[in-house]
Amino acid sequence: MPKVETKTRTMMEWRKARGLSVQEFADALDVSIAQASNYLYGRAEPLVSRAIKIAEVLGVRVEDVQWNVDPRTLELPPMPPGEPGVVTPERLEIAKVWLNRGMKKTAVARELGITRQTLYKYL
């Protein structure tokens, strides 16, 4: 089956989009969690053969992955203005981007003006 993804994302973003835990990602690559984390946070660049396997596990083409990028260093889009405690679809989408980039749930919830428990209900 041909792969249809065309948007480039970091390994972390692809992993989360596929619903894989770090343990599942590591197991699929047959590496330790530490090594998988090194790949995910851009601390280690995989060999070509491993990069091909990573893309296969993520269900994307090799060129769809932003390699050797720490997702925490990418610029975050601004949160749209809104009333504290009111979570609009636009604000929820930005919150998901922030979470995928590694921002803590507590910080995202605080920015939305809700509790972390309420944030879980939206996710």
Summary of the structure (lengths in Angstrom):
residues: 123
radius of gyration: 15.9
end to end distance: 30.1
largest distance: 49.0
contacts: 309
relative contact order: 0.14
helix: 54%
strand: 3%
